[in-house]
Amino acid sequence: MWRVCTGKAEQLPPPPPPRPPRGEAFVRPFSGGPAKNPDNPVQVLYNMVIDRATRCLYITTPYLVLDRQMIEGLIRTAKSGVDVRIFMPGIYDKFYVHAVSRHHFGALLKGGIRIFEYTPGFLHAKELVADGQLAICGSVNLDFRSLWEHYECGALFVGGAVVEEIEADIRAIQEQSREIFYEECST
């Protein structure tokens, strides 16, 4: 951010030496934004997780404004037999984002992705869980602005109780959600 605002790059001190792992879980904070483009680690991380899921991939996001690469990746993953589910708010905060988010529902549904709208209100959670083994939680919406234009951060969790808690949270969200079907979006 400093470099984007001032045009100057500052030397950072070297990172401390890695510590030996303790426990069975792994946590890795991450961040992204304009200063890290064109190789934004947030987009790379999400694409990697989507491409490597083998059993299930559940995503919550308040905004779903996808580029072609993300759409193709999600559909490719679903067509490989992975249970891909996306959870969105049933009540939106911005009508135009609602319209843009729903624009690709037909293609995603036809590609084998299940989409749900959370009925009690606005769903602002930004979570992802893959295969019950890996989870992401943070400020990243699944949209172009979050992936490329905004400063975002999050944490990647591999194994451990946090992954289980995020998956349980998404399952609780599904219990209060309405599934969207292709017929609703094909007209």
Stockholm file with secondary structure:
# STOCKHOLM 1.0

chainA/1-187         MWRVCTGKAEQLPPPPPPRPPRGEAFVRPFSGGPAKNPDNPVQVLYNMVIDRATRCLYITTPYLVLDRQMIEGLIRTAKSGVDVRIFMPGIYDKFYVHAVSRHHFGALLKGGIRIFEYTPGFLHAKELVADGQLAICGSVNLDFRSLWEHYECGALFVGGAVVEEIEADIRAIQEQSREIFYEECST
#=GR chainA/1-187 SS CHHHHHSCCCCCCCCCCCCCCCSSCEEEEEEESGGGTTSCHHHHHHHHHHHHCSSEEEEECSCEECCHHHHHHHHHHHHTTCEEEEEEESSCSCHHHHHHHHTTHHHHHHTTCEEEEESSSCCCCCEEEETTTEEEEESCCEEHIIIIISCEEEEEEESSHHHHHHHHHHHHHHHTEEEECHHHHCC
#=GC SS_cons         CHHHHHSCCCCCCCCCCCCCCCSSCEEEEEEESGGGTTSCHHHHHHHHHHHHCSSEEEEECSCEECCHHHHHHHHHHHHTTCEEEEEEESSCSCHHHHHHHHTTHHHHHHTTCEEEEESSSCCCCCEEEETTTEEEEESCCEEHIIIIISCEEEEEEESSHHHHHHHHHHHHHHHTEEEECHHHHCC
//
